[in-house]
Amino acid sequence: MTADNRFWNSVYQNGQENRYPWDYIVSFVYNFKPNIEASKTNILELGCGTACNLWFCAREGFNVYGLDYSSHAIQKCEERFQAENLTGEFRCGDFTKIPWTDSSFHLVLDRGSLTCASFTEITNAFDDIFRALKPGGRFIFSPYARTHTSASSGVYKQETRLVSNIDAGSLQGVEQICFFDEKQIYEVIGNKWNILDIELLTKEKQHENTKSIHAEYHVVLEKPY
C-alpha cells in the first residue's frame, strides 16, 4: 500500500471516532441487501475506521466484518463492540489482499477508503473484492471526484494518480487521495461487473465569500451470478 500506516494510526490516536453511520451507507444496505434473514447476511467494510457503519449493521442483526490499515482503529472497533455486546470480526490489513475466503460476503462497503490508495492498488482491490463477494453480491465504491476543491490544491503524481499535500477544501490535511472522473470510474470497473448505479454528488459550500466544492461518486456494482 502507498498509504502510510503511521498517518492513519495518528488520525485515530488523536481522537477521530465517528459514532454514527453515513446516511448513504444505510440506504445502500436497505436497498441492496439480499432477500434473506439478516442473521444469514455477511457484510464487509473496507477501511472500516472505528466501525460506525458496521455498528449500525450489527445492531440490525447482520454478520459484520471490518478491515482497516490502522491497528489503532481496529482496537477501537473491538472495544466498542465489546462494550455494547455486539459481535463483529475485525482485522488489520491491506484491502488489496482481503483476508477472507472466496465468495464470503453478500455486501461490501467502501466509504471513501479505496480512494486513499493509488489507482493500481484500487484496481487490484476491485479484483479481490470480486473474489470475496458471493455471486449476486453488491459493492458500493465511494471515491472523491476530480471536481472536488481539494483535487486541485495539492501535488499530483501521474504514476500513481494520487494528490498529496492537500491544503484546501474538505479534504485538507488528508495524506493522499486518488480523485476520479467518469472515464476513470469506467476504467476501474472494467467488464466483469454489473453496474447497478453511478451517481456524482456535488455540494457547494459558501461562507464568508469562500466557496468550495465537495464532490464524490457513489457507484453500486454487482458480481454476476
Helices and strands as residue ranges (DSSP letters): H 5-13, H 23-32, G 38-40, E 42-46, H 52-59, E 63-68, H 71-83, E 89-92, E 105-110, G 114-116, H 119-132, E 133-141, G 149-152, E 155-157, E 162-164, E 176-177, H 182-189, E 194-207, E 210-222
